[in-house]
Amino acid sequence: MSAAMSMTMPTPELLFDEPMSLHTSWRVGGSADQFFRPTSVEALRDYLRDLPEDTSLHWVGLGSNLLVRDGGIRGAVICTLKLPAATERLDASRVAVGAGVPCTVFARQCVRWQLGPAAFFAGIPGTIGGALVMNAGAFGGETWERVETVETVDRSGARHTRSPDDYEIGYRSVVGPAQEWFLGATFAFDDDPAADMADIKAMLKKRGYSQPIGKLSCGSVFRNPPGQFAAELIEAAGLKGTERGDAVVSDKHANFILNRGSATAADIESLIEEVRDRVVEHSGTALQLEVRIIGETQGRSGE
Ligand SMILES: Cc1cc2nc3c(=O)[nH]c(=O)nc-3n(C[C@H](O)[C@H](O)[C@H](O)COP(=O)(O)OP(=O)(O)OC[C@H]3O[C@@H](n4cnc5c(N)ncnc54)[C@H](O)[C@@H]3O)c2cc1C
């Protein structure tokens, strides 16, 4: 690399004891021992190569589907948000995008390119990497419906190009090669010359009527059981408004748990458990988590 290039390249950040509450949409969670925010894929690969094998590794995008416990994370967290935010049109219908790109940014760019079927990404407040892990969906669209290829990196820093056939893809569920993480994807969307930003605005406005948007949450806590809606089961069990500390089941959408400001991860997790138990008692349905829970409970870690 030339001296001129290295002067303009942003420096990757390696932080120690970084509070995960700064990186999750619930704004809770203790500190990660190491928090690495690479600014290039090469820096990421170097970091992975140097990481001792026994250091546990977690990834985070926008933290919009993640509950980090109050004792934090013993090990390393890689945050994708500063990876090069490339969104490149490959041809009339195909687009390549990096894992750290926010889905909302991606949706808007695709609509500008008149690739209207990508508009649903505007409803997902996470990154492309997070959407690939979750098979995130909104407004009738789902992430993996349009994936052509994904690029991954493994623990040794090696890169792989994979196709959807390498994954078992279901509703909010994606199972693929172990110990590989997403660097990006290519998508194919049909051309839709009628697509415009007003469609996105209208979709988001409609959603604002039924969901507590703008409050501290992780979206839907539970997956919808087949043929049922988790929110309806929670509401039917009389749980709207149920509280634990400063965590509360939303009055507007019962599958959202809100942090009113000073909730801890323990408050939220204990409320999740109460909701699950009371829904089983009331309807016999065992709800499955959509939200991912990681980290140590306080006390166990000694923090
Ligand atoms: C208000 C609100 C509304 C929401 N609405 C929707 C909705 O309509 N539909 C929907 O599907 N979801 C919704 N969500 C949930 C969330 O936005 C999605 O699950 C999103 O895909 C998570 O992306 P993220 O970048 O925030 O992932 P994170 O929360 O940071 O991580 C989620 C999981 O993905 C892993 N991960 C992240 N990046 C990578 C990577 N590059 N490679 C490998 N693993 C990675 C993490 O380790 C973690 O296990 C909503 C959330 C909120 C707060």
The ligand as a MOL file (V3000), in Angstrom:
LIG
                    3D

  0  0  0     0  0            999 V3000
M  V30 BEGIN CTAB
M  V30 COUNTS 53 58 0 0 0
M  V30 BEGIN ATOM
M  V30 1 C -38.1320 -1.1680 15.8940 0
M  V30 2 C -37.6560 -2.4600 15.2630 0
M  V30 3 C -38.3740 -3.0230 14.2450 0
M  V30 4 C -37.9610 -4.2340 13.6600 0
M  V30 5 N -38.6710 -4.7550 12.6280 0
M  V30 6 C -38.2470 -5.8880 12.0340 0
M  V30 7 C -38.9650 -6.4410 10.9210 0
M  V30 8 O -39.9420 -5.8960 10.4430 0
M  V30 9 N -38.5160 -7.6050 10.3910 0
M  V30 10 C -37.4240 -8.2420 10.8670 0
M  V30 11 O -37.0580 -9.3060 10.3230 0
M  V30 12 N -36.7180 -7.7500 11.9150 0
M  V30 13 C -37.1110 -6.6020 12.4930 0
M  V30 14 N -36.3890 -6.0970 13.5600 0
M  V30 15 C -35.2590 -6.8540 14.1060 0
M  V30 16 C -33.8740 -6.5260 13.4970 0
M  V30 17 O -33.8560 -5.2270 12.9290 0
M  V30 18 C -33.4570 -7.5620 12.4340 0
M  V30 19 O -33.3720 -8.8600 12.9930 0
M  V30 20 C -32.1090 -7.2010 11.7910 0
M  V30 21 O -31.8830 -8.0840 10.7240 0
M  V30 22 C -30.9280 -7.3000 12.7660 0
M  V30 23 O -29.7990 -6.6990 12.1220 0
M  V30 24 P -28.6100 -6.0910 13.0040 0
M  V30 25 O -27.5640 -5.5960 12.0980 0
M  V30 26 O -29.1540 -5.1030 13.9680 0
M  V30 27 O -28.1390 -7.4110 13.7410 0
M  V30 28 P -27.6220 -7.5230 15.2450 0
M  V30 29 O -28.7640 -7.3130 16.1790 0
M  V30 30 O -26.4210 -6.6900 15.4290 0
M  V30 31 O -27.2450 -9.0700 15.2650 0
M  V30 32 C -28.2440 -10.0670 15.1130 0
M  V30 33 C -27.5550 -11.4340 14.9580 0
M  V30 34 O -26.8090 -11.4240 13.7380 0
M  V30 35 C -25.4190 -11.6760 14.0040 0
M  V30 36 N -24.6660 -10.8890 13.0090 0
M  V30 37 C -24.7330 -9.5560 12.7690 0
M  V30 38 N -23.9640 -9.2400 11.7100 0
M  V30 39 C -23.3960 -10.3890 11.2820 0
M  V30 40 C -22.5190 -10.7280 10.2100 0
M  V30 41 N -22.0300 -9.8090 9.3620 0
M  V30 42 N -22.1760 -12.0290 10.0430 0
M  V30 43 C -22.6270 -12.9840 10.8810 0
M  V30 44 N -23.4380 -12.7340 11.9350 0
M  V30 45 C -23.8320 -11.4390 12.1180 0
M  V30 46 C -25.2150 -11.2570 15.4410 0
M  V30 47 O -24.1120 -11.9550 16.0110 0
M  V30 48 C -26.5420 -11.6970 16.0590 0
M  V30 49 O -26.5410 -13.0860 16.3220 0
M  V30 50 C -36.7890 -4.8920 14.1400 0
M  V30 51 C -36.0520 -4.3010 15.1950 0
M  V30 52 C -36.4700 -3.0900 15.7370 0
M  V30 53 C -35.6450 -2.4690 16.8240 0
M  V30 END ATOM
M  V30 BEGIN BOND
M  V30 1 1 1 2
M  V30 2 1 2 3
M  V30 3 2 2 52
M  V30 4 2 3 4
M  V30 5 1 4 5
M  V30 6 1 4 50
M  V30 7 2 5 6
M  V30 8 1 6 7
M  V30 9 1 6 13
M  V30 10 2 7 8
M  V30 11 1 7 9
M  V30 12 1 9 10
M  V30 13 2 10 11
M  V30 14 1 10 12
M  V30 15 2 12 13
M  V30 16 1 13 14
M  V30 17 1 14 15
M  V30 18 1 14 50
M  V30 19 1 15 16
M  V30 20 1 16 17
M  V30 21 1 16 18
M  V30 22 1 18 19
M  V30 23 1 18 20
M  V30 24 1 20 21
M  V30 25 1 20 22
M  V30 26 1 22 23
M  V30 27 1 23 24
M  V30 28 2 24 25
M  V30 29 1 24 26
M  V30 30 1 24 27
M  V30 31 1 27 28
M  V30 32 2 28 29
M  V30 33 1 28 30
M  V30 34 1 28 31
M  V30 35 1 31 32
M  V30 36 1 32 33
M  V30 37 1 33 34
M  V30 38 1 33 48
M  V30 39 1 34 35
M  V30 40 1 35 36
M  V30 41 1 35 46
M  V30 42 1 36 37
M  V30 43 1 36 45
M  V30 44 2 37 38
M  V30 45 1 38 39
M  V30 46 1 39 40
M  V30 47 2 39 45
M  V30 48 1 40 41
M  V30 49 2 40 42
M  V30 50 1 42 43
M  V30 51 2 43 44
M  V30 52 1 44 45
M  V30 53 1 46 47
M  V30 54 1 46 48
M  V30 55 1 48 49
M  V30 56 2 50 51
M  V30 57 1 51 52
M  V30 58 1 52 53
M  V30 END BOND
M  V30 END CTAB
M  END
